[in-house]
Amino acid sequence: MGTHRRPTRPHHLSGETSPVKAMLYQFRGELVVLWGLACLPWILPSQAWVPSIIPLLVGLALRAWARRFIGAHSRGRILSCPERVSGGPYRWVAHPLYLANVLVLSGLASCVIGPHPLGIALALSGPVLLYAFLAREESKLLAKANPPSRTSPVDVTSGKWRSEWASFLPPLLLWLLATR
């Protein structure tokens, strides 16, 4: 079973990082969307490549599993680390949510672009670079803050879990629309 500790106050790291790093974290979702929009002129017309559902579903499953362990604080705009999560997918991957996001994006890019490796690589290069940078910086900040560790999942009886399931709908609907 997981280690249970008394809840601690979140340790906000925004004061311990540069304004650029804080901005990249704060607007990480918007930056990925802007990258996708910037790539649109170079993306080939839709091929509705059906095997693209595999990375999409694997990414959504990994995202749900990681969210089950990390908790609601990771949804915010401020980088904080109330505790270090070392259970579930965090046992094997330091940043499974970033990996899950790349898998979801690769499924969507594959669906829209089709089986064209160069187009998919172009569409994913910006998000992969952003997530790699953020993962490296978050790992440094976690090492510096040294928060308590937790291996057990968070309580899913709160209403916040429902909002996570709702976040699965846009990528699935986009995939369904692109394959029609």
C-alpha positions, 0 to 999 in steps of 0.5 A, a space after each residue: 500500500 502507499 505511504 500516507 502522510 498528513 497533507 502539506 501546504 503546496 510549495 509554490 515554485 514560481 518564485 524560485 524560477 525565471 519569469 520565462 520558465 514560469 510563463 512556459 509552464 503557465 501557458 503550456 496548453 496554449 503554446 501547444 495549440 498555437 504550435 498546431 495552428 502554426 503547422 497547419 499550412 504545412 500539413 497535408 490534407 486529411 487522410 483520416 488514418 484509422 490506426 491513429 486511434 491506437 496512440 490516442 487511446 493509449 495516451 488517454 489511458 495513461 493520462 487517466 492513470 497518471 491523473 489518478 495519482 498526481 492530484 488536482 494541483 497539476 491542473 493549475 497555472 502555477 507550478 507547485 509540488 505539495 508532494 512527490 508522486 512515486 506510485 502508479 505510472 510515476 514509478 516508471 516515468 518521471 512525467 507520464 502526463 507529458 508523455 500521455 499528451 504527446 501520445 494523444 497529439 500523435 494520434 490526432 496528428 496521425 489522423 489529420 495528416 495520415 501516414 506521413 512521418 515528416 508531417 507528423 514529426 513537424 506537428 509534434 516537434 514543438 510540443 515534444 521540445 516544450 514538454 522535454 524542457 518543462 519536464 527537465 525544469 520540473 525535475 530540477 525544482 522537485 529535487 531542490 524543494 524535496 517534498 514528501 513522497 506519496 505512492 497511493 492514488 488520490 481520492 477520486 470521490 471528489 467532483 474533480 475527477 469528473 472534469 478529467 473525464 470531460 477533458 477526454 471528449 475534445 480529442 475523441 470528438 476531433 478524431 471522430 470528426 476527422 475520420 468521417 
